[in-house]
C-alpha cells in the first residue's frame, strides 16, 4: 500500500514539472541593467526561452534572462559612507541567466573599499558686529533700509559657515507724500457679436470689451500720471461651425508575417478611419489603428559559440638542443582552448584556438629565496559590520633577478627555494564607517573572524 502512495506522489510531481509555466515574454534582456524590453506577450516559459537572447517575467514581476548564467558589470563605486574623514564605498554586481554564475576568484556580489571625500570636517565661524544702517531705499513715502555683518570672528574652516543672516532690514519713512499714478482695472466681459453668422469673403465683425483707469485712479495733489494705452479692445467674431461628421473604422486588414524566424515574435493588423472620415470638426475614430498578436515559430534560435578557459601551459621546451633548464635561456610553450555551446548553425568563436609564449624552466632548480613586494591591500572583508578589515602580505619567492624578464608568470615549474629566515608577513588594518550587516549569516561570520584573527 505504501509503495502505491509513493508512486501517486511522484507521478503528481512529474506532471506538475512537465507543465510549462506561462510567463510574460520579452524580445530583449539587457545584462548591464537586468531589465526586459519589447514585450511580446504571454507564452510558455520553454517557448520564450527558445531564444537565449530573450527575457521573461514570472508572477513576482522580476525580469530574468533566458541565456546562460553571466555576471553583470560591477556598478560604479557608491558614495562614501561619511562626508568627511575616512569612510567606505561599495559596488555590486548581479548574476543573470539560467543557473549559477562561476566565481573562481570568490569576488562575491559586493565589494567594499576605504574612501576619503574630505580630509577635514567643517568648523563654524562667528559674526562680526553689525555695520551702520544704509540710507532709506525711497525718496518719498515708506521704504526699507539695510545693514550688514561679516562671517569673520572667527573665519570658518574647512568649508564651514556662520549660522544666521548676513543682512538685516527695517522699515523707514521719508515723511514725504508720493504721487499716485493711474492703473488699469481688469478687462470687462466681451460684448455680444453684432451678427449671428459669418459671410464668406467679408471682413469679420468684432466683439468689444473695455477697462477703466481706476486701479488706482491718478492722484490730483501731487499730480499722478494717467494710464497708458487704450481703454477698448476688440477681436473677430467666431463663426458658426459646419455640421459635425464623426469618423468610423473600416475593416481590419490581414495579418503581417511573423517578425521572427525562430522562437516568439509578433504580427500586426491595421485598419483605416475612413468609414466615414471625420469632417468639419467631427471626432476622430476612437481606439488603436493597429493591433499586435503573438506568433510562435517552433524552431530553436541559433546560439553563438563561446570560448572555454585556456588550458594549463604545456611544459617549457628548449627551441634548440642547447640546455635551458635552470638556465637564463628562454624556451617556448603553448596552451589551447575550445569553442563550445555553438548550436543551430550559429557563428564560431572569434580568435585563436592555440596560444604560444616564451618561458623559463626552473623546475626542481635550487634557488635563493627573497621576500616579495607587499601585495595590494585587499577589499574590506566582510563587506559590512564593525569587524571589517583589509589585509596585505609578502612571502618568500624565488630570486629571479638574474633573468632578463622579471614577469613571474612566464617561469614554469616548481623550484627548490631556500626560504630560511624568510617568514610570510601579514599586515591588517581596520575599515572605518562600514555599514551595519543585515544578513544574520554575515553578522555571525564577521564576529567569528574577529575572534579567530583579532
SEMI-410863 format. One line per 3 residues: for each residue x negated, y negated, z of C-alpha. Coordinates in pm, 1 decimal. Layout:
REM SEMI-410863
X,Y,Z  ...
END
This chain:
REM SEMI-410863
0.0,0.0,0.0  -286.4,-243.0,89.0  -454.2,-179.1,-250.0
-129.7,-269.8,-431.3  -100.5,-600.4,-238.2  -465.0,-691.8,-315.4
-401.3,-622.8,-685.4  -98.4,-854.3,-687.8  -301.7,-1135.5,-519.7
-594.3,-1100.2,-765.0  -355.7,-1095.1,-1062.7  -192.8,-1421.2,-939.5
-534.1,-1589.2,-904.8  -633.0,-1479.5,-1257.6  -306.6,-1606.5,-1408.9
-341.1,-1939.8,-1225.3  -700.3,-1988.0,-1352.8  -612.1,-1887.5,-1708.7
-356.0,-2168.4,-1742.0  -549.8,-2469.5,-1863.2  -476.9,-2787.8,-1669.3
-308.7,-3081.4,-1851.6  -525.2,-3394.4,-1841.3  -540.4,-3744.0,-1994.3
-794.1,-3707.1,-2279.6  -1025.0,-3996.7,-2386.8  -1238.4,-4021.0,-2702.6
-1542.2,-4165.3,-2522.3  -1723.1,-4123.4,-2189.3  -1991.5,-4383.7,-2103.9
-2271.7,-4232.9,-1891.8  -2405.6,-4572.2,-1774.1  -2071.1,-4675.5,-1618.5
-1893.1,-4342.8,-1563.9  -1583.6,-4480.8,-1738.9  -1349.2,-4335.2,-2002.1
-1217.8,-4532.6,-2301.6  -999.7,-4465.9,-2602.6  -701.2,-4284.3,-2451.7
-588.9,-4013.9,-2694.7  -302.8,-3860.1,-2498.3  -226.4,-3576.4,-2258.0
-355.0,-3233.8,-2361.9  -502.4,-2922.8,-2205.7  -841.9,-2970.7,-2044.4
-1000.8,-2697.7,-2258.9  -870.2,-2862.8,-2578.2  -1002.2,-3203.2,-2471.2
-1348.4,-3060.6,-2397.3  -1382.2,-2902.6,-2741.3  -1581.5,-3224.8,-2796.6
-1862.9,-3267.8,-2542.5  -1864.2,-3646.5,-2601.7  -1506.0,-3680.3,-2467.2
-1392.5,-3758.7,-2113.8  -1076.9,-3678.0,-1915.9  -882.5,-3780.2,-1604.1
-700.3,-3539.2,-1372.1  -427.0,-3628.8,-1122.8  -677.2,-3810.9,-897.0
-743.1,-4070.0,-1171.4  -1124.2,-4018.2,-1167.1  -1294.6,-4017.0,-1509.6
-1501.1,-3701.0,-1579.2  -1731.5,-3604.1,-1868.1  -1684.1,-3303.6,-2097.1
-2063.4,-3288.7,-2158.2  -2348.7,-3108.8,-1991.0  -2446.7,-3241.8,-1643.7
-2662.9,-3556.0,-1660.7  -2772.7,-3830.4,-1423.2  -2665.8,-4190.1,-1489.1
-2932.9,-4460.2,-1489.6  -3026.7,-4599.4,-1149.5  -2822.6,-4908.4,-1065.0
-3005.6,-5233.8,-1011.0  -3154.5,-5276.3,-666.6  -2887.0,-5421.6,-438.8
-2906.2,-5741.8,-237.6  -3144.9,-5744.8,58.9  -2963.7,-5647.5,380.5
-3065.6,-5976.3,550.1  -3108.2,-6329.7,415.8  -3442.3,-6397.6,586.4
-3738.3,-6192.4,716.7  -3767.0,-5824.0,619.8  -3466.2,-5607.1,529.7
-3395.6,-5323.2,285.9  -3249.0,-5293.6,-65.5  -3075.7,-4986.7,-211.4
-2995.7,-4845.9,-552.1  -2779.3,-4549.2,-657.4  -2712.0,-4308.2,-940.8
-2431.1,-4063.2,-1020.9  -2411.5,-3712.3,-1168.3  -2160.6,-3674.0,-1455.1
-2067.8,-3368.8,-1659.7  -1964.3,-3008.9,-1604.3  -2193.7,-2853.2,-1338.4
-2466.6,-2986.9,-1106.9  -2748.5,-3218.7,-1222.3  -3106.4,-3092.5,-1188.3
-3312.0,-3287.0,-931.6  -3664.0,-3131.4,-934.7  -3817.6,-3435.1,-764.0
-3548.9,-3441.2,-489.5  -3469.1,-3807.0,-559.4  -3104.6,-3772.2,-449.9
-2829.1,-4025.7,-519.7  -2953.0,-4318.5,-303.2  -3298.4,-4482.7,-274.9
-3397.7,-4746.6,-17.0  -3697.9,-4982.6,-11.0  -3806.0,-5281.0,203.9
-3737.0,-5636.3,80.6  -3800.5,-5993.8,189.3  -3573.4,-6266.9,44.7
-3729.9,-6536.5,256.2  -4033.7,-6524.5,487.9  -3873.0,-6753.0,747.4
-3522.8,-6833.0,874.1  -3369.8,-7184.9,861.3  -3425.9,-7425.9,1155.5
-3166.9,-7701.7,1203.6  -3273.7,-8070.4,1207.9  -3140.6,-8372.7,1403.6
-2976.9,-8701.6,1301.6  -3136.1,-9046.0,1328.6  -2945.5,-9340.7,1481.5
-2662.4,-9488.4,1269.5  -2763.3,-9775.3,1034.8  -2590.7,-10116.4,1011.8
-2234.7,-10140.3,869.9  -2221.3,-10237.8,499.0  -2005.7,-10522.3,360.0
-1629.6,-10464.2,310.3  -1554.1,-10288.3,-18.9  -1298.8,-10554.1,-137.2
-1284.3,-10934.5,-166.8  -914.9,-10960.7,-71.7  -672.2,-10757.8,136.7
-784.6,-10447.0,326.7  -1075.6,-10220.1,231.9  -1340.4,-9988.9,374.5
-1698.6,-10025.6,495.1  -1968.3,-9763.4,549.1  -2279.3,-9689.5,750.0
-2533.1,-9405.9,706.5  -2785.9,-9199.3,902.4  -3066.0,-8960.9,800.3
-3146.3,-8599.8,893.2  -3497.4,-8678.1,1019.7  -3517.6,-8640.1,1400.9
-3649.2,-8377.4,1363.8  -3669.7,-8284.0,991.0  -3508.3,-7941.1,925.8
-3743.5,-7650.0,847.7  -3723.4,-7356.4,603.9  -3403.5,-7471.1,430.4
-3219.1,-7583.9,742.0  -2989.0,-7889.2,761.5  -2813.1,-8118.9,1007.5
-2458.6,-8048.0,1124.9  -2208.4,-8328.9,1076.8  -2151.3,-8613.5,830.6
-2428.7,-8827.9,680.9  -2185.1,-9115.3,619.4  -1916.0,-9279.7,836.1
-1636.4,-9509.8,713.4  -1394.7,-9753.6,886.7  -1121.3,-9992.9,780.3
-1195.2,-10362.4,723.6  -983.2,-10674.3,643.5  -1080.7,-10989.9,444.0
-769.6,-11178.6,570.3  -714.4,-11298.8,209.4  -385.5,-11215.1,23.1
-437.6,-11030.7,-311.8  -218.4,-11090.9,-623.4  20.6,-10805.5,-717.3
2.9,-10701.8,-1085.3  310.0,-10561.8,-1256.1  354.8,-10186.7,-1314.9
591.3,-9991.3,-1535.3  870.7,-9781.6,-1393.4  925.4,-9429.1,-1526.7
1085.1,-9394.4,-1870.0  1463.3,-9362.2,-1866.8  1652.0,-9076.0,-2030.9
1663.9,-9051.9,-2409.7  1973.9,-9214.6,-2558.9  2210.0,-9031.0,-2797.3
2114.8,-8978.8,-3159.8  2325.9,-9212.6,-3383.2  2403.2,-8932.1,-3629.5
2529.3,-8572.2,-3586.1  2313.5,-8419.4,-3862.4  2010.4,-8493.9,-4080.1
2035.4,-8552.6,-4455.8  1772.3,-8410.9,-4686.1  1538.9,-8677.9,-4829.8
1640.6,-8955.6,-4587.5  1423.7,-9106.6,-4316.3  1549.0,-8961.7,-3986.8
1721.2,-9194.0,-3736.5  1564.8,-9248.1,-3392.7  1681.9,-9195.6,-3038.3
1558.1,-9455.4,-2783.6  1455.6,-9485.1,-2418.2  1349.9,-9786.8,-2204.5
1149.7,-9882.4,-1894.2  1114.5,-10190.0,-1670.2  819.4,-10385.8,-1521.6
933.4,-10328.6,-1163.3  691.4,-10073.5,-1016.4  588.9,-10315.5,-869.5
705.3,-10648.2,-1014.5  421.5,-10906.8,-1055.9  380.5,-11148.5,-763.9
451.7,-11524.8,-800.2  201.4,-11670.2,-545.7  -69.9,-11581.4,-618.1
40.0,-11507.5,-975.8  9.0,-11141.4,-1083.3  -24.8,-11004.1,-1437.9
276.7,-10884.4,-1637.8  294.9,-10522.0,-1760.5  110.1,-10443.9,-2083.2
282.8,-10262.2,-2370.9  640.9,-10223.2,-2495.5  947.8,-10156.3,-2282.7
1107.2,-9944.2,-2560.4  1008.0,-9603.7,-2709.1  1164.6,-9406.5,-2995.9
1140.1,-9062.0,-3157.1  1300.9,-8895.9,-3462.1  1629.0,-8716.4,-3401.7
1601.9,-8338.8,-3421.2  1814.5,-8175.7,-3696.4  2081.2,-7914.6,-3663.4
1943.3,-7565.7,-3729.0  2045.4,-7334.0,-4012.4  2225.6,-7014.5,-3920.4
2001.5,-6762.7,-3747.8  1915.0,-6423.0,-3905.0  1762.7,-6170.8,-3665.4
1508.0,-5921.3,-3802.7  1561.2,-5542.4,-3804.1  1319.4,-5249.7,-3851.0
1301.0,-5031.5,-4162.8  1234.0,-4656.2,-4157.7  906.1,-4505.9,-4023.0
651.3,-4404.1,-4287.7  485.0,-4060.7,-4293.6  202.9,-3982.1,-4050.1
-159.0,-4057.4,-4144.0  -417.1,-3772.3,-4144.7  -568.7,-3676.6,-3807.5
-851.0,-3916.9,-3712.0  -1098.6,-3634.8,-3635.6  -1216.5,-3311.5,-3797.2
-1261.0,-3127.2,-3466.1  -1105.8,-3140.9,-3118.6  -840.8,-3402.7,-3022.5
-763.1,-3710.6,-3233.1  -475.8,-3940.5,-3326.6  -242.1,-4002.4,-3617.8
-21.9,-4308.0,-3676.8  311.6,-4408.5,-3831.9  416.3,-4761.1,-3941.8
740.3,-4948.2,-4014.7  827.5,-5292.3,-4157.9  1050.7,-5566.6,-4013.2
1240.3,-5603.2,-4344.2  1594.6,-5466.9,-4293.7  1653.7,-5764.0,-4298.2
1365.2,-6010.1,-4245.6  1415.8,-6282.7,-3980.0  1511.4,-6626.7,-4122.0
1591.3,-6984.2,-4000.9  1457.1,-6925.5,-3652.9  1606.5,-6579.8,-3606.2
1442.4,-6331.6,-3366.0  1156.4,-6110.3,-3477.4  1201.4,-5734.7,-3453.7
1161.1,-5601.4,-3101.7  927.2,-5308.5,-3041.7  599.8,-5188.7,-3196.7
508.4,-5198.0,-3565.4  316.2,-4872.8,-3535.4  305.3,-4572.1,-3306.0
37.2,-4312.3,-3245.5  53.1,-3944.9,-3156.6  -196.1,-3679.8,-3050.8
-324.5,-3426.5,-3303.3  -548.0,-3123.9,-3228.7  -793.4,-2973.3,-3479.5
-869.7,-2638.5,-3313.9  -1234.3,-2635.8,-3423.7  -1524.4,-2683.5,-3176.2
-1718.6,-3004.4,-3240.5  -2093.3,-2994.3,-3321.5  -2335.2,-3021.9,-3028.4
-2685.0,-3166.5,-3077.7  -2980.4,-2960.7,-2961.6  -3188.0,-3071.9,-2660.8
-3548.3,-3003.1,-2562.8  -3637.1,-2779.0,-2270.2  -3906.8,-2894.2,-2029.8
-4265.2,-2847.3,-2153.0  -4420.3,-2509.9,-2066.2  -4729.5,-2487.4,-1847.4
-5053.4,-2577.3,-2026.3  -5244.2,-2283.0,-2176.4  -5590.2,-2202.9,-2032.6
-5856.8,-2462.5,-2119.1  -6069.9,-2322.0,-2406.6  -6402.0,-2442.8,-2547.8
-6396.0,-2593.9,-2900.4  -6717.2,-2400.9,-2982.8  -6937.3,-2121.9,-2839.1
-7111.8,-2361.7,-2601.2  -7036.2,-2311.8,-2233.5  -6791.3,-2566.3,-2084.8
-6669.3,-2413.8,-1757.0  -6793.6,-2612.2,-1453.8  -6947.7,-2848.0,-1705.7
-6867.0,-3201.2,-1825.1  -6785.9,-3087.6,-2179.5  -6423.7,-3125.4,-2289.8
-6209.8,-2831.3,-2401.2  -5869.1,-2804.5,-2563.8  -5533.1,-2661.3,-2452.4
-5170.6,-2652.5,-2569.5  -4814.8,-2632.4,-2439.7  -4475.2,-2569.0,-2601.9
-4104.7,-2644.4,-2563.9  -3782.2,-2510.0,-2722.6  -3481.4,-2681.1,-2882.7
-3176.1,-2525.7,-2708.8  -2795.5,-2565.6,-2692.1  -2758.7,-2655.9,-3060.9
-2410.3,-2549.0,-3168.8  -2184.7,-2560.0,-3472.6  -2444.6,-2675.8,-3730.9
-2544.4,-2993.1,-3546.2  -2887.3,-3162.7,-3580.8  -3205.1,-3005.1,-3444.6
-3416.7,-3183.4,-3183.4  -3644.5,-3467.6,-3295.1  -4013.5,-3445.0,-3206.9
-4290.3,-3184.5,-3191.2  -4247.0,-2833.4,-3056.0  -4619.6,-2793.2,-2972.6
-4847.7,-3043.1,-2795.8  -5231.1,-3025.7,-2783.3  -5452.9,-3203.5,-2531.8
-5811.2,-3233.3,-2404.4  -5913.0,-3072.8,-2074.4  -6197.9,-2987.8,-1834.3
-6222.5,-2629.9,-1699.9  -6304.4,-2644.7,-1324.7  -6152.6,-2306.7,-1236.2
-6342.1,-2139.4,-942.6  -6611.9,-2413.2,-957.2  -6786.6,-2518.2,-634.1
-6714.8,-2890.7,-598.8  -6772.7,-3159.6,-339.6  -6460.1,-3294.9,-169.0
-6369.6,-3663.5,-132.6  -6072.1,-3842.2,17.6  -5821.5,-3964.8,-241.7
-5690.3,-4321.3,-254.2  -5383.9,-4393.8,-41.7  -5065.1,-4286.1,-218.0
-4785.5,-4537.7,-281.9  -4550.5,-4595.6,13.4  -4255.8,-4356.8,-10.6
-3893.5,-4474.5,-20.8  -3724.8,-4522.9,316.5  -3601.3,-4182.3,440.1
-3337.8,-4115.7,546.7  -3174.2,-4395.5,346.3  -2966.3,-4506.5,648.0
-2986.4,-4519.0,1028.6  -3230.5,-4658.7,1281.1  -3489.5,-4379.2,1229.3
-3552.2,-4461.1,858.6  -3925.8,-4490.6,776.7  -4184.1,-4489.3,495.5
-4497.5,-4271.8,468.1  -4815.2,-4259.8,262.8  -5111.5,-4020.8,270.1
-5460.8,-3949.5,145.5  -5602.0,-3598.5,113.4  -5919.2,-3410.8,22.9
-5960.8,-3368.8,-355.1  -6242.7,-3257.3,-586.8  -6505.7,-3521.3,-668.0
-6478.6,-3585.0,-1047.5  -6693.4,-3897.0,-1058.1  -6949.3,-3734.6,-1295.8
-6684.6,-3668.7,-1562.2  -6615.9,-3917.2,-1839.9  -6239.1,-3926.0,-1764.7
-6102.6,-3982.9,-1413.5  -5749.5,-3866.8,-1513.0  -5692.2,-3565.9,-1284.1
-5404.4,-3441.1,-1498.7  -5648.6,-3308.9,-1764.8  -5851.2,-3098.5,-1515.1
-5747.9,-2731.2,-1542.7  -5786.6,-2456.0,-1284.0  -5835.3,-2443.0,-908.3
-6193.0,-2518.7,-790.5  -6350.3,-2434.4,-454.3  -6354.7,-2778.0,-287.5
-6573.0,-2839.7,18.5  -6342.7,-3044.9,245.2  -6548.0,-3010.1,563.9
-6477.6,-3311.8,788.1  -6213.9,-3449.1,548.8  -5868.6,-3406.1,700.2
-5546.2,-3524.0,537.8  -5443.8,-3867.8,672.5  -5081.5,-3981.3,701.6
-4954.0,-4332.2,782.6  -4596.1,-4418.7,880.3  -4409.0,-4748.7,912.3
-4053.7,-4818.6,1024.6  -3796.0,-4962.0,781.1  -3600.6,-5254.6,928.0
-3241.2,-5372.1,883.5  -3133.1,-5039.2,732.2  -2752.3,-4981.7,701.2
-2588.3,-4752.9,957.8  -2520.5,-4393.3,848.2  -2157.1,-4297.7,777.5
-2216.4,-3930.1,696.2  -2243.0,-3715.1,1013.6  -2488.7,-3475.3,841.8
-2720.8,-3765.2,750.3  -2699.8,-3901.2,1108.1  -2795.5,-3557.4,1251.1
-3090.0,-3518.8,1007.5  -3208.1,-3872.9,1089.7  -3215.8,-3804.3,1465.7
-3383.8,-3466.1,1411.0  -3661.7,-3628.0,1201.8  -3720.0,-3880.9,1482.8
-3754.1,-3600.3,1743.0  -3995.2,-3396.7,1523.1  -4222.4,-3674.7,1391.3
-4191.3,-3965.9,1630.8
END
